[in-house]
């Protein structure tokens, strides 16, 4: 059985996330998603999520490509996770290209960076919603 692992926050789940998960699953038989905890997101990434860890986990577990969701609690857990779960392929989005090559050197896992779906991102969704909100608020002030 070929095992694949990927990491992420997966907040405000969208079709770009689904594309990444589908393509990751196509690289093996069993897909593990290490989901960033709320504490890790805030302490290490200065990122506040819209949905709690438990809600994001519930969403990921409902996706047919995902076989197991585990918590990501630190940057340093990747190599131990790859070894513990006997991972064959470590997958990340290409915006991380080169940053996890050390995993291939320290384990038997192949590291693959997948191209993101170019027209969608959580950051862009938040930006667009904020701009729409500002326009709507301003328009109601005028009316």
N, C-alpha and C positions, 0 to 999 in steps of 0.2 A: 504494500500500500504506500503510495506517494503522498506525503504530508506537506501542506503548504501553510505558511503563516504570514499574516499581515498585521499591521498596527495602525491605530488611528482613533480619532475622537468620534467620528461619525455622528456629529450633531446636525440637526436639521437635514435628515436623510433625504437624498435626492438621486436622480438617475445617474449622475456621475459616480456616486458611491456604488450603486448597483452594477454599473459597467465594470468598475474596478474589481468588485467581489466576484463577478461572473468570470472575468478573465483570469483572476487568481485561481479560482476553482478549476478552470480548464487546464491548469498546469499540474493537477494532481487528483487524488481521490478523496482527500479529506482536507477541508479548509478550517483553519483556526484563526479567529480574529482576536487579537489582543486589544481590548477596548480601554482607552485612557480613562482612569477614574476621575471623578470631580476634583479630588484633592491633588492628584498629579497634574491635571490641567491647570489648576490655579497656582500651585506652588512652583512648578517647573516651566510652565508655558505662559503664565499670566493670562490665561484664557478662561473665560467664564462661559459655560455651556448653557444653552436654552433648556435642553432636556437633561434630567438627572442621569447618572450612570445606569440606574436600574431601568429607566424608560428606554435609554439608548440600547441597552443589552436586550431588552424585550423586543425591540424593533429588529435588531440584527438576528436574533434567534428565529424570527418569523421568515427570514429570507432563505429560500431553498438552497442557495449556494453555501451557506454557513453551517458547518457541522458542530463547532464548539466556540464559545465566547469565554475568554479568560480576562481578568483584570490586568491592565498595564499600570503599574504603580511607580515605575522609575525607568530612566533611560538605560540603566545598567542591566536590566533583566533580559535583554534580547538574546545574548549568547546562552545564558542558562535555560531560557525557554526553548531555544532551538535544540539544545541537547536533551532536555527533559521530555519534550514531545516528539523527539526523533524526526525533526523536520528535514525535508529534502530541499525545499525551495522557500526562500525568504523573499517576500514581495512588498515593494513600496511604490508609491507614485514617483514619477520622474522628477518632481520638484525636490526630491531628496537624493538625486543621482550622486553617487560616489560617497555619500556619508555613512553608508553601512557596509562598505566593501570589506571591512575588518571581520565581519561575520563569516564570510567565505574563507578567510585566512585562519580563523579560530575554530571552525566547525567543518563538517562535511557538506553543509548546505550551500546551494547555489543562490546567489543574490541577483534578483531581477528587479529592474525599475520599469514600471509600466507607464505609458503616456496617459496623462489625465484626459478626461473629456474636456476639450478646450473651452467650450462656451458656458460651462457651469462650475460654480464653486460655492461653498458655504459663505465665504467672505464676500463674494459678489452678491449673493442673495441678500445678505444682511445689509450691504451697502445700498442695493436697489430698494429694499423695503424702507430703509431710513430716508432715502431721497423721496420716495413716494409719500411717506408720512409727512415730511416737511412741506411738500407741495400741497397735500390735502389740508394740513393745518393752516397753511398760509391762505389757501383758497377760501376756507370757511371764515377766516378773519375778514376777508374782503366782502363776502356775501353778507 
